[in-house]
C-alpha cells in the first residue's frame, strides 16, 4: 500500500513536470510568433511608406 502511494505521488509529480514543460514550450512558440509577426509588420510598413 505504501509503495503504491509513493508510485502515485511520483506519477503525479512527473505529470506536473511534463505539464510545466509543455506550458514553457507554448510560451516560446507564442513569443516567436509574436516576434515574427512584428518583424513582418515593420517590414511591410517600411516598403508601403516608400
C-alpha positions as CSV (number, residue, x, y, z in Angstrom):
1,X,0.0,0.0,0.0
2,X,2.8,2.4,0.9
3,X,4.7,1.6,-2.3
4,X,1.6,2.2,-4.4
5,X,1.0,5.6,-2.7
6,X,4.7,6.5,-3.4
7,X,4.2,5.5,-7.1
8,X,1.1,7.6,-7.4
9,X,2.9,10.6,-5.9
10,X,5.8,10.1,-8.3
11,X,3.5,9.8,-11.2
12,X,1.7,13.0,-10.3
13,X,5.0,14.8,-9.9
14,X,6.2,13.6,-13.3
15,X,2.9,14.6,-15.0
16,X,3.2,18.1,-13.3
17,X,6.8,18.4,-14.7
18,X,5.6,17.5,-18.2
19,X,2.8,20.0,-18.0
20,X,5.1,22.8,-16.9
21,X,7.5,21.9,-19.8
22,X,4.6,22.0,-22.2
23,X,3.5,25.4,-21.0
24,X,7.0,26.8,-21.4
25,X,7.2,25.4,-24.9
26,X,3.8,27.1,-25.7
27,X,5.1,30.4,-24.4
28,X,8.2,30.1,-26.5
29,X,6.1,29.4,-29.6
30,X,3.8,32.3,-28.8
31,X,6.8,34.7,-28.3
32,X,8.4,33.5,-31.6
33,X,5.1,34.0,-33.4
34,X,4.5,37.5,-31.9
35,X,8.1,38.5,-32.8
36,X,7.8,37.2,-36.3
37,X,4.5,39.0,-36.8
38,X,6.0,42.3,-35.6
39,X,9.0,41.9,-37.9
40,X,6.7,41.3,-40.8
41,X,4.6,44.3,-39.9
42,X,7.7,46.5,-39.7
43,X,9.0,45.2,-43.0
44,X,5.7,45.8,-44.8
45,X,5.2,49.2,-43.2
46,X,8.7,50.2,-44.4
47,X,8.0,49.3,-48.0
48,X,4.5,50.6,-48.1
49,X,5.6,54.0,-46.9
50,X,8.2,54.3,-49.6
